[in-house]
Amino acid sequence: MAFAGRMIDLLFGRPLATSEERAEHIGPLAGIPIFGLDALSSAAYGPEAALTLLIPLGLVGVHYILPVSGAIVVLLMIVFFSYRQTIEAYPQGGGSYTVATENLGDSAGLLAAAALMIDYILTAAVGISAGVGALISMAPQLQPRTLELCLGVLLILTIINMRGVHDTGVVFMIPTYLFTGTLLIIIIVGVVAALHAGGHPHPVMPIPPVPPATAAFSFWLILKVFSSGCTAMTGVEAVSNGVMAFRDPTRKNAKIALTIIILLLTVLLIGIAVLCRAYHIAATPPDQSGYESVLSILTRAVMGHGWFYYLTIGSVLVVLALSANTAFADFPRLTRAIAINNFMPHVFLLRGRRLLYSWGIYVLVALTAILLIIFRGVTDRLIPLYAIGAFLAFTLSQAGMVVHWKRQGGKGASTRMFLNGLGAVATGVTVVVVLLAKFVEGAWITALLVVAMILFMRGVRRHYDHVSRDIDLERPIQPADVIEPIVVVPIDRWSRISEKALSFALSMSSDIRCLHVQLSEEPDEFCRDWEAMIAAPLRNAGKCVPKLEILQSPYRYIVQPVVDYVLKVESESKIQKICVLVPELVVRHWWENLLHNRRADLLKVILLVKGNRRIVVINIPWYLEHN
C-alpha cells in the first residue's frame, strides 16, 4: 500500500490541502498555455479545414483563403472585445452558462451549457486527432495506428491534468511558446522572402502541386469554407470561464492573457493565409495516402527540410495534442457551475486530491475516448461537428451581457451594450451559417446532442426538486414519533455474528423478531438450540425474549422469504418503524469473499429497492481477525 501511494504521488502529485488553493493560482504567462492552447493551436487546423474544402477550386481556391481568413479575424476581434467586457463584469468566472442564466433565464443558460459541454468534448477530440495527424505527416507509416495513438495521447493528457492547474501550466509553457515562436519565425521569413520576390517566392523545397480545378466557384462553397475556418475561433471563451484561476488582480491578469492569445492567433491566421497564397500551397486529402498537413508543406517551402522543420512540426504535434487541455481546464468548472444549480449530478461538486473537480475530468475523458473511437481519430471527420457549440455559446453570452449592461446602466453602459450586441449578432449569424453549411455533413448530430443534453439536465433538476420537496423539514422533531421500532433479525445459525446482532437488537427495542428460514419440515439445529442458547438465558436475566419466527422454504429460497416477511410486518404496522439488522461476516482479503455466500449483500439491496420510508436496514458487521 505504501508503494502504491508513492506511485500515485509521483504520477498525480501529493494531495493538496484546501488552504493551499492560493498557491495553485496562475499568472498571465501560465494562463496562456492553460486557457489559450485550444485557440492558438486552431491556427494549425482551422486554415487547413478551410483549404481542404477549397481543393475542388484548384489554384483559384488557394487565393480565396486570404479573404476568408480576414473575415474570420474581423469576427475574432468582435468576440475579443466582447469577452473583455465579460471578464470585467464577471470576475468570479463569467462563462456563457453563468452570463446567460443570470440575464436570460434558465432555458438560455441550459442551451449555453449544453453547447459548451459538447464544444469542450469536441475540443479535446479534435485537438488530439489533429496532433496525431501532424505526427503522421512526419511518419506516414503510422497512419494505420491513428486511433491507438489518439487514445495514448488522451491517457498522457489525463495524467498531466490530474496534477492540478499550476503543474499543468508549467508543463505546457515550453511547447506552447516553442509552437508560437517557430510559426512566427516561419511567417516572418516567408513574408520577407515574398516581398523580395515581388509576391511570388520560390519554395526552398518542392511542394505538392495544386491539383486542377474540378468545380466552379459558388457562394455556398465559400460559406462552407468560412464555417470550417471558424473552428480557429474555438477556445476564445476559455479565459472568461476560468478568471478565478488567475492570481490577484484577477481581472487584469485574465485580460492580459486573453489579449496576448488573441493577438498571437490573429498574426498566425493572417500569416498562414498570406504565405499559402504566396507559395501556392493547397491542402491534401486527409484520408488518402500521401497526406501532408498544410503546416508541414508551408514549413518545407519556407525553411526547408532540416532541423528547423522537425522542431516546428514536433512543436505543432505536441501543442495540437495538448490543446485538449483547454477542455480539461474548463469542462470541470462548467459542470460544477451547472451542478450548483442542480442541473447536473452533485458528484461534479466534489474536489479531488489536487483541488480539482475530478469527476468532470473523468467524464470528459470517457466521452472524448468514445468520440475518438467512433470517428477513428480522423480530424476531418470531427470538424463538421465543431464550432456550432462554441458560436452558440458566444451568442448567448454576448446577448446576456447586453441585458446585464442595460440593467446596470451608468456611464459607458451604451458603449458596452453596443459591443456585446454587435458580438451577439455577428456570432449568431455565424451559428446559422455554420449550421446550414455543415448540417448534412454531421452538424445535425451536434444539434441533436444539444437537445438531448438539455433534456438530461432538466431531468436531473426535476429529480433534485422532487427530493427536496420530499425530505425538507422546517418543523422541529415530534416527540410522539419517537417510539420503539419493531426489530427484525435474520439468523441462519447460532454464532458470534448472530449474538452480536441480537445483543444490539435488545438495546434498541422490546419487540424483536428473530427470523429463521427452515429448508426442511424437521426442526434444524438452530430451532433445537433456541430455548437453551437464547430464550432461557434471557428469561433468567429478566430480559425480554425475542419472538422466533420460523419461515418454511420448501424450494430452498433464503432471501425472498425474509423480504416478504419484512414487507408483511410493515404493512400490518401503521406507526412503528421496521429495523432490519443484517449480520455479516467481513473478511480481510478480497479473495476470501469468494469462499462465503453473499446473501447479506443481496438482502440489503433488495430491501433498499423494495422498502419504503418506515423500513430501516442496519448492517451488523463481524470483522474476521487474522490467524
C-alpha positions in Angstrom: 0.0 0.0 0.0 2.8 2.4 0.8 4.5 1.7 -2.6 1.1 2.3 -4.4 0.7 5.6 -2.5 4.2 6.7 -3.6 3.5 5.8 -7.2 0.2 7.8 -7.1 2.0 10.8 -5.6 4.7 10.5 -8.3 2.1 10.4 -11.1 -0.5 12.8 -9.8 1.4 14.9 -7.2 0.9 14.9 -3.4 -2.6 15.7 -2.0 -3.2 19.4 -1.6 -5.0 20.9 1.5 -7.8 23.4 0.9 -5.6 26.1 2.4 -3.1 25.6 -0.4 -5.5 26.7 -3.1 -4.0 30.2 -3.5 -0.6 28.6 -4.5 -2.5 27.0 -7.4 -3.5 30.4 -8.9 -1.6 31.4 -12.0 -0.3 34.5 -13.8 -0.9 35.5 -17.5 2.2 33.7 -18.7 1.0 30.4 -17.3 -2.6 31.2 -18.3 -1.8 31.4 -22.0 -0.9 27.6 -22.3 -3.7 26.6 -19.9 -6.5 28.6 -21.4 -5.1 29.6 -24.8 -3.9 26.3 -26.2 -7.2 25.5 -27.9 -7.4 28.9 -29.6 -3.7 29.1 -30.6 -3.5 25.5 -31.8 -6.5 26.0 -34.0 -4.2 28.0 -36.3 -2.9 24.6 -37.3 -6.1 23.0 -38.3 -8.6 25.9 -38.9 -6.9 27.2 -42.2 -6.3 23.5 -43.2 -10.0 22.8 -42.7 -10.9 25.7 -45.0 -8.3 24.8 -47.6 -9.5 21.2 -47.7 -12.9 22.4 -48.9 -11.2 24.7 -51.5 -9.4 21.7 -53.1 -12.1 21.4 -55.9 -11.3 25.1 -57.0 -7.7 24.4 -57.6 -5.3 27.4 -57.6 -8.3 29.8 -57.5 -9.3 28.2 -54.2 -5.9 28.9 -52.7 -6.4 32.6 -53.4 -9.7 32.6 -51.5 -8.0 31.6 -48.2 -6.9 35.2 -47.5 -10.3 36.9 -47.7 -11.9 34.1 -45.7 -9.2 34.3 -43.0 -9.7 38.1 -43.0 -13.4 37.7 -42.3 -12.7 35.2 -39.5 -10.2 37.7 -37.9 -12.8 40.5 -38.0 -15.3 38.2 -36.2 -12.5 37.3 -33.8 -11.9 40.9 -32.9 -15.6 41.5 -32.2 -15.7 38.5 -29.9 -12.4 39.6 -28.3 -13.7 43.0 -27.2 -17.0 41.4 -26.1 -15.2 38.9 -23.8 -13.1 41.6 -22.3 -16.4 43.2 -21.1 -17.5 39.8 -19.8 -14.3 39.4 -17.7 -14.8 42.9 -16.3 -18.5 42.1 -15.3 -17.9 38.6 -14.1 -14.6 38.3 -12.3 -15.8 35.2 -10.5 -15.8 33.4 -13.9 -18.3 34.7 -16.4 -18.7 31.7 -18.6 -21.5 31.6 -21.1 -23.6 29.5 -18.8 -23.4 31.9 -15.9 -24.0 35.0 -18.0 -26.9 33.5 -19.9 -28.6 32.1 -16.8 -28.4 35.3 -14.8 -29.5 37.6 -17.6 -31.6 35.5 -20.0 -33.1 32.8 -17.7 -32.6 29.0 -17.1 -33.6 28.0 -20.6 -30.9 30.1 -22.3 -28.4 29.1 -19.6 -29.1 25.4 -20.3 -28.7 26.0 -24.1 -25.3 27.6 -23.4 -24.3 24.8 -21.0 -25.2 22.1 -23.5 -23.4 23.8 -26.3 -20.3 24.4 -24.2 -20.1 20.9 -22.9 -20.3 19.4 -26.4 -17.8 22.0 -27.6 -15.3 21.0 -24.9 -15.6 17.3 -25.7 -15.0 18.1 -29.4 -12.2 20.4 -28.4 -10.4 17.5 -26.7 -11.1 15.1 -29.6 -10.2 17.4 -32.4 -7.0 18.7 -30.7 -5.8 15.1 -30.1 -6.6 13.9 -33.6 -5.0 17.0 -35.1 -1.9 16.4 -33.1 -1.7 12.8 -34.2 -2.3 14.0 -37.8 0.8 16.2 -37.5 2.8 13.1 -36.4 1.5 11.1 -39.3 2.7 13.9 -41.7 6.2 13.2 -40.4 5.8 9.5 -40.3 3.2 8.3 -42.8 3.8 4.7 -41.8 1.9 5.4 -38.5 -1.4 6.1 -40.3 -2.9 2.6 -39.6 -2.2 3.3 -35.8 -4.1 6.6 -35.7 -6.7 5.6 -33.2 -4.2 3.9 -30.8 -2.0 7.0 -30.9 -5.0 9.2 -30.1 -6.0 7.2 -27.1 -2.4 7.1 -25.9 -2.2 10.9 -26.1 -5.5 11.1 -24.2 -4.1 9.0 -21.4 -1.0 11.2 -21.1 -3.1 14.4 -21.0 -5.3 12.9 -18.3 -2.3 12.1 -16.1 -0.8 15.6 -16.6 -4.1 17.4 -15.9 -4.8 15.4 -12.8 -1.7 17.0 -11.2 -3.6 20.4 -10.9 -3.7 23.8 -12.6 -0.3 25.0 -11.5 1.7 22.0 -12.6 -0.2 21.8 -15.9 0.7 25.3 -16.7 4.4 24.7 -16.0 4.4 21.6 -18.2 2.7 23.3 -21.1 4.7 26.5 -21.1 7.7 25.3 -23.2 5.8 23.6 -26.0 3.3 26.5 -26.3 5.9 29.2 -26.6 8.0 26.9 -28.9 5.0 26.4 -31.1 4.2 30.1 -31.4 7.8 31.1 -31.7 8.6 28.7 -34.6 5.4 29.7 -36.5 6.2 33.4 -36.1 9.7 32.8 -37.4 8.3 30.9 -40.5 5.8 33.8 -41.1 8.5 36.5 -40.8 10.9 34.6 -43.0 8.2 33.7 -45.5 6.8 37.3 -45.7 10.3 38.7 -46.2 11.1 36.2 -49.0 7.7 37.0 -50.6 8.5 40.8 -50.5 11.9 40.3 -52.1 10.4 38.1 -54.8 7.7 40.6 -55.7 5.0 38.5 -54.1 6.0 35.2 -55.9 8.6 33.5 -53.8 10.2 30.2 -54.8 9.8 27.3 -52.3 13.1 26.1 -50.7 12.0 22.6 -51.4 9.5 21.2 -53.9 5.9 21.2 -52.7 2.9 19.2 -53.9 1.4 20.8 -57.0 -2.0 22.3 -56.7 -4.5 19.9 -58.3 -6.5 21.2 -61.3 -10.0 22.6 -60.6 -12.8 20.2 -60.7 -15.7 22.6 -59.6 -16.7 26.1 -60.2 -16.9 28.9 -57.6 -20.2 29.1 -55.6 -21.4 31.3 -52.8 -22.5 28.1 -50.9 -19.0 26.7 -51.1 -17.5 29.9 -49.7 -20.0 29.7 -46.8 -18.9 26.2 -46.1 -15.2 27.2 -46.2 -15.9 30.1 -43.8 -17.8 27.8 -41.4 -14.9 25.3 -41.4 -12.3 28.1 -40.9 -14.3 29.4 -37.9 -13.0 26.4 -36.0 -10.0 28.6 -35.5 -12.1 30.7 -33.1 -13.0 27.9 -30.7 -11.5 28.3 -27.2 -11.7 32.1 -27.2 -14.2 31.9 -24.3 -11.9 29.8 -22.1 -10.2 32.7 -20.3 -13.6 34.2 -19.3 -14.7 30.9 -17.9 -11.6 30.5 -15.8 -11.0 34.0 -14.4 -10.8 32.7 -10.8 -7.8 30.6 -11.7 -5.7 33.8 -12.1 -3.9 35.4 -9.2 -4.8 38.9 -8.0 -5.6 41.2 -9.7 -7.7 38.6 -11.4 -9.4 40.9 -13.9 -6.2 42.4 -15.1 -4.3 39.2 -15.4 -7.2 37.5 -17.2 -7.4 40.4 -19.7 -3.7 40.3 -20.3 -3.8 36.6 -21.0 -6.8 37.0 -23.4 -5.2 39.9 -25.2 -2.0 38.0 -25.9 -3.8 34.9 -27.0 -6.0 36.9 -29.5 -3.1 38.9 -30.9 -1.0 35.8 -31.4 -3.9 33.9 -33.1 -4.6 36.9 -35.4 -1.0 37.0 -36.5 -0.9 33.3 -37.1 -4.1 33.1 -39.1 -3.3 36.0 -41.4 0.4 35.0 -41.7 -0.5 31.4 -42.7 -3.2 32.6 -45.2 -0.7 35.1 -46.8 2.0 32.5 -47.2 -0.3 29.8 -48.5 -1.5 32.2 -51.2 2.1 33.4 -52.0 3.6 29.9 -52.2 0.5 28.4 -53.8 0.0 25.9 -51.0 -3.1 23.8 -51.1 -4.4 21.1 -48.8 -4.0 17.4 -49.4 -6.9 15.0 -48.8 -6.6 13.9 -45.2 -7.9 10.3 -45.6 -5.8 9.4 -48.5 -2.2 8.0 -48.7 0.4 10.7 -49.1 -1.4 13.1 -46.8 0.7 16.0 -45.6 -0.6 18.8 -43.4 -0.6 22.4 -44.6 1.8 23.5 -41.9 4.2 20.7 -42.9 4.1 21.9 -46.6 4.5 25.5 -45.5 7.4 24.8 -43.3 9.3 22.9 -46.0 8.5 25.7 -48.5 9.9 28.4 -46.3 12.6 26.8 -44.2 13.5 23.6 -46.0 13.5 20.0 -44.5 16.3 20.5 -42.0 16.4 20.5 -38.2 14.0 23.5 -38.0 11.4 21.6 -39.9 11.4 18.8 -37.4 11.5 21.3 -34.5 8.4 23.1 -35.9 6.4 20.0 -36.8 7.3 18.4 -33.4 6.1 21.5 -31.6 2.9 21.5 -33.7 2.3 17.9 -32.9 2.8 18.4 -29.1 0.7 21.6 -29.0 -2.1 20.2 -31.0 -2.3 17.2 -28.8 -2.0 19.4 -25.7 -4.7 21.8 -26.9 -7.2 19.5 -25.4 -6.0 20.9 -22.1 -8.4 23.8 -22.5 -11.3 21.3 -22.3 -9.6 19.7 -19.2 -9.3 23.2 -17.6 -12.9 24.4 -18.3 -15.2 21.4 -18.6 -14.9 20.5 -14.8 -15.5 24.2 -13.9 -18.6 24.3 -16.2 -20.1 21.1 -14.8 -19.5 22.4 -11.3 -21.4 25.6 -12.1 -24.3 23.7 -13.6 -24.3 21.3 -10.6 -24.6 24.2 -8.1 -27.9 25.0 -9.7 -29.0 21.3 -9.5 -29.0 20.7 -13.3 -26.1 18.2 -13.1 -25.3 15.4 -10.6 -23.8 16.7 -7.4 -20.8 14.4 -7.8 -19.4 17.2 -10.0 -19.1 19.4 -6.9 -16.6 17.2 -5.3 -12.9 18.2 -5.3 -10.2 15.7 -5.6 -6.8 15.2 -4.0 -5.3 18.1 -6.1 -8.1 20.5 -5.6 -9.6 19.6 -9.0 -13.2 18.8 -9.8 -12.1 15.3 -10.7 -15.4 13.8 -11.8 -15.6 16.4 -14.5 -12.3 15.2 -15.8 -13.4 11.5 -15.6 -16.5 12.2 -17.7 -14.6 14.3 -20.2 -12.0 11.6 -20.7 -14.6 8.9 -21.2 -16.7 10.9 -23.7 -13.6 12.0 -25.6 -12.4 8.4 -25.9 -15.8 7.3 -27.2 -15.8 10.1 -29.8 -12.3 9.2 -31.0 -13.2 5.6 -31.3 -16.4 6.4 -33.3 -14.6 8.7 -35.8 -11.4 6.6 -35.8 -9.3 9.7 -34.7 -9.6 11.5 -38.1 -9.8 15.3 -37.6 -11.6 15.9 -40.9 -14.5 13.7 -39.8 -14.8 15.6 -36.5 -14.6 19.1 -37.9 -18.3 19.2 -39.2 -19.4 18.7 -35.6 -17.2 21.5 -34.4 -17.7 25.3 -33.9 -21.5 25.1 -33.6 -21.4 24.7 -29.8 -18.7 27.4 -29.4 -20.5 30.0 -31.5 -23.9 29.2 -29.9 -22.2 29.8 -26.5 -20.6 33.0 -27.8 -24.0 34.3 -29.0 -25.8 33.6 -25.7 -23.0 35.1 -23.6 -23.0 38.3 -25.6 -26.8 38.6 -25.6 -26.7 38.1 -21.9 -24.1 40.8 -21.4 -26.4 43.2 -23.3 -29.1 42.6 -20.7 -26.5 42.9 -17.9 -25.3 46.4 -19.0 -28.9 47.5 -19.6 -29.8 46.6 -16.0 -26.6 48.1 -14.6 -26.8 51.3 -16.5 -24.4 54.1 -15.7 -21.6 55.8 -17.7 -20.3 53.7 -20.6 -23.2 51.3 -20.5 -24.4 52.2 -24.0 -20.9 51.6 -25.5 -20.7 48.2 -23.7 -24.2 47.2 -24.9 -23.2 48.1 -28.4 -20.0 46.0 -28.3 -21.7 43.0 -26.8 -24.8 43.4 -29.1 -22.5 43.5 -32.2 -20.8 40.4 -30.9 -24.1 38.6 -30.4 -25.4 39.5 -33.9 -22.1 38.5 -35.6 -21.8 35.2 -33.8 -25.5 34.5 -34.1 -25.3 34.9 -37.9 -22.2 32.6 -37.9 -24.1 29.9 -36.0 -26.8 29.9 -38.7 -24.2 29.8 -41.4 -22.2 27.0 -39.8 -25.4 25.0 -39.1 -26.7 25.3 -42.6 -23.3 24.7 -44.2 -22.4 21.7 -42.1 -25.8 20.2 -41.3 -25.8 17.4 -43.8 -22.1 16.6 -43.1 -22.8 16.0 -39.4 -23.8 19.2 -37.7 -27.2 17.7 -37.2 -25.6 15.4 -34.7 -24.4 18.4 -32.6 -27.9 19.9 -32.8 -29.4 16.7 -31.6 -26.9 16.3 -28.8 -27.6 19.8 -27.6 -31.3 19.0 -27.3 -30.5 15.7 -25.6 -28.2 17.4 -23.0 -30.9 20.0 -22.2 -33.5 17.2 -21.6 -31.0 15.4 -19.4 -30.2 18.5 -17.3 -33.9 19.3 -16.9 -34.5 15.7 -15.8 -31.7 16.0 -13.2 -33.2 19.2 -11.9 -36.7 17.7 -11.6 -35.2 14.8 -9.6 -33.4 17.1 -7.2 -36.5 19.3 -6.8 -38.6 16.2 -6.1 -36.0 15.0 -3.5 -36.0 18.5 -1.9 -39.8 18.6 -1.6 -39.9 15.1 -0.2 -37.2 15.4 2.5 -37.1 19.1 3.5 -38.4 19.7 7.0 -39.0 23.1 8.6 -40.7 22.0 11.8 -38.9 20.6 15.0 -38.9 16.9 15.8 -42.2 15.5 17.0 -41.7 13.5 20.3 -44.8 11.4 19.5 -42.9 9.8 16.6 -40.1 8.6 18.9 -41.3 5.1 19.7 -39.6 1.8 19.8 -39.3 0.1 16.4 -40.0 -3.5 15.5 -36.6 -5.1 15.1 -36.2 -8.0 12.7 -33.0 -10.1 12.9 -32.4 -12.8 10.2 -30.4 -15.7 11.8 -29.2 -18.7 9.9 -27.4 -20.4 12.9 -26.2 -19.5 16.4 -22.7 -17.9 16.2 -20.8 -14.9 17.5 -22.1 -12.9 14.5 -25.8 -13.6 15.4 -25.1 -13.0 19.1 -23.7 -9.5 18.2 -26.8 -8.7 16.1 -29.2 -10.0 18.8 -27.4 -8.0 21.6 -27.7 -4.8 19.5 -31.4 -5.6 18.9 -32.0 -6.0 22.7 -30.6 -2.5 23.2 -33.0 -1.0 20.7 -36.5 -2.4 21.4 -38.6 -4.9 23.3 -40.3 -6.0 20.1 -37.7 -8.3 18.4 -38.5 -10.9 15.8 -35.8 -13.5 15.1 -36.3 -14.9 11.6 -35.0 -18.3 10.7 -35.5 -19.8 7.3 -36.0 -23.6 7.5 -35.4 -25.6 4.4 -37.0 -28.9 5.6 -40.0 -29.9 7.7 -37.9 -31.2 10.5 -36.6 -28.7 13.1 -32.9 -27.9 12.4 -30.1 -27.3 14.8 -30.9 -23.7 15.4 -34.5 -24.4 16.3 -33.4 -27.1 18.8 -30.9 -24.7 20.4 -33.3 -21.7 20.6 -34.5 -22.4 24.1 -31.2 -23.4 25.7 -28.9 -20.9 24.0 -31.2 -17.8 23.7 -34.6 -17.9 25.3 -33.8 -19.3 28.7 -30.7 -17.2 29.4 -32.6 -14.0 28.5 -35.6 -15.1 30.6 -33.5 -15.8 33.6 -31.8 -12.4 33.3 -35.1 -10.6 33.3 -34.7 -9.5 29.7 -37.4 -9.6 27.0 -37.3 -12.8 25.0 -37.4 -12.2 21.2 -40.1 -13.9 19.2 -38.9 -16.7 17.0 -40.4 -16.7 13.5 -39.8 -19.9 11.5 -40.2 -19.4 7.8 -40.6 -22.5 5.8 -38.9 -22.6 2.4 -39.6 -25.9 0.6 -37.9 -24.5 -2.6 -34.7 -23.6 -0.6 -35.0 -19.8 -1.1 -33.4 -17.9 1.7 -33.5 -14.1 0.9 -37.0 -13.8 -0.6 -38.9 -15.3 2.5 -37.1 -12.7 4.7 -38.0 -9.8 2.4 -41.7 -11.0 2.2 -41.9 -11.2 6.0 -40.4 -7.7 6.4 -42.9 -6.2 3.9 -45.8 -8.0 5.6 -44.8 -6.7 9.1 -44.5 -3.2 7.7 -48.0 -3.3 6.1 -49.5 -4.6 9.4 -47.8 -1.9 11.5 -49.2 1.6 10.8 -46.9 3.6 13.0 -43.7 1.8 14.1 -40.6 1.7 12.0 -39.2 -1.7 11.0 -35.5 -2.1 11.6 -33.8 -5.0 9.9 -30.5 -5.9 11.4 -28.3 -7.8 8.8 -25.5 -9.8 10.4 -22.5 -10.0 8.1 -19.0 -11.6 8.2 -16.3 -9.1 7.0 -13.1 -10.8 5.8 -9.7 -9.2 5.5 -8.8 -10.1 1.9 -10.9 -9.6 -1.3 -10.3 -13.2 -2.4 -11.8 -14.5 0.9 -15.2 -13.2 -0.2 -15.2 -15.9 -2.8 -15.3 -18.5 -0.1 -18.5 -17.2 1.5 -22.0 -16.6 0.3 -23.0 -13.0 -0.2 -26.7 -13.3 0.9 -26.3 -10.4 3.3 -25.4 -8.1 0.4 -28.3 -9.4 -1.7 -30.7 -9.0 1.2 -29.7 -5.4 1.8 -30.0 -4.5 -1.9 -33.5 -6.0 -2.2 -34.7 -4.4 1.0 -33.4 -1.0 -0.2 -35.1 -1.4 -3.6 -38.4 -2.8 -2.3 -38.6 -1.0 1.0 -40.2 2.3 2.0 -39.7 5.1 4.5 -40.6 3.0 7.5 -38.1 0.3 6.8 -34.6 0.8 8.1 -31.7 -1.5 7.2 -28.8 -1.7 9.6 -25.6 -3.6 8.9 -24.1 -5.6 11.8 -20.5 -6.4 10.8 -18.3 -9.1 12.4 -14.7 -8.5 11.4 -12.7 -11.6 11.0 -9.3 -11.3 12.8 -6.0 -12.5 11.4 -4.9 -16.0 12.3 
